[in-house]
């Protein structure tokens, strides 16, 4: 991470700022939906606009809390820099395919080479794979990590920071229950699963940001994971080549764990 920080703030002030950022992010979504489902074209358009405004406002809050630093200092805090940029852009295209080696092989051996975005509306593609990854990483990594890191060890920042990210996704329960008619109990189970999954992904994303100091690395990783989606573990049981695919799952995860600390060594980025 950059040498500059927000160490003059107290831990309680930093946590309060994180709550404010997460709350503003979620509130912007509901102020924009007008009671419609999240995939209604008008909702998508309004949410993109609302989240874009929060994404712009969040670094401005960081700018104020940091004591109005020069622009290069603010950009450095946000993880926007040129040192090690090429390597930081390359990392997601190595790590994420390793992590998804099993699901990728599972799809190739059952459906062939398919375009996962083929049946998506253009506005959904823009929301899910461009706006959401960029906005969430700016707010939850670029702005929150510099707030927490001066007060917590890197390991605790990686654990605690993503909890804001995970909790911010509980709001999907409201949308599915009110707008899509999903049973409440099923919605709670899905919300808990999504909160756990997003918190774990947030830990990975925070790790990338802290180790490399680059925002582009978690943004691209986030977008790639959104494109690939969740692994189909249930479908694996009936898969024709389930043993081969299972080996790919394990080997891919092992490769991911092995290369993650090596490829994100901070000496490559400073």
Beta strands, then each sheet from edge to edge (+ up, - down):
end
